[in-house]
């Protein structure tokens, strides 16, 4: 199964060390450039306040099944974290859409390294998210 | 960029026609089989009530930049929809985790076809989702 970039995420962050760990912690604005061949697919996105970006962690190589998350002091199972070194290096962030101009989306809350290859964009729809009580495992007490 | 399945999603839905359109509309339970080589990465997931599944729409081929969504009567830009025929056929669903047994996750709210290749699992964390007021574009009035 092959994937190909549909665009490039431009952000103020030049390295992993600069990069905030998740969008709500970031007020950074970024520019998402969609390649011209896919531009028509952006119609109607400007009705949505938030978009889900799916991208490739291009600065990571290989993976570890146990990782020590930034917010923790002990090793955790990879799939209980959002660490980038994964069997498929797919990342996911919800950002606020500020404006669309042709093939460019201006967004806020960006948390990826400049130059990150974009794989997909989906509309963020709260009604598609769970409504029940949510438990957040090892993160409890660390971000709440 | 190459991706590889890390497991298989087993669901009661044998065809697209059977399949509910998004997890909150589904009470279906499913079984997610993670290949044994990745099993260790599942440690700590059972602390989370909800998981994000990232998978491959294996029954789709090609893509369209304009699609008529199930919930609408007019054509919309692909990236303003969750239609499967995308340049990268990556799908995304949030499900409720019922139980983990070794390399198997039992989940509720499954909305994919049986046999769907799994690419990644991430913990669902409400604090990583937007808190502001959300606008949902063409879906307004259709699901709210």
Interface residues (C-beta under 8 A of the other chain):
Chain A: X1 X2 X3 X4 X5 X6 X22 X23 X24 X38 X40 X41 X42 X43 X44 X45 X46 X47 X48 X49 X50 X51 X52 X54 X56 X65 X66 X76 X77 X78 X79 X80 X81 X82 X86 X87 X88 X90 X92 X94 X96 X109 X117 X119 X120 X121 X122 X123 X124 X125 X126 X127 X128 X129 X130 X131 X132 X133 X134 X135 X136 X137 X138 X139 X140 X143 X144
Chain B: X1 X2 X3 X4 X5 X6 X22 X23 X24 X38 X40 X41 X42 X43 X44 X45 X46 X47 X48 X49 X50 X51 X52 X54 X56 X65 X66 X76 X77 X78 X79 X80 X81 X82 X86 X87 X88 X90 X92 X94 X96 X109 X117 X119 X120 X121 X122 X123 X124 X125 X126 X127 X128 X129 X130 X131 X132 X133 X134 X135 X136 X137 X138 X139 X140 X143 X144
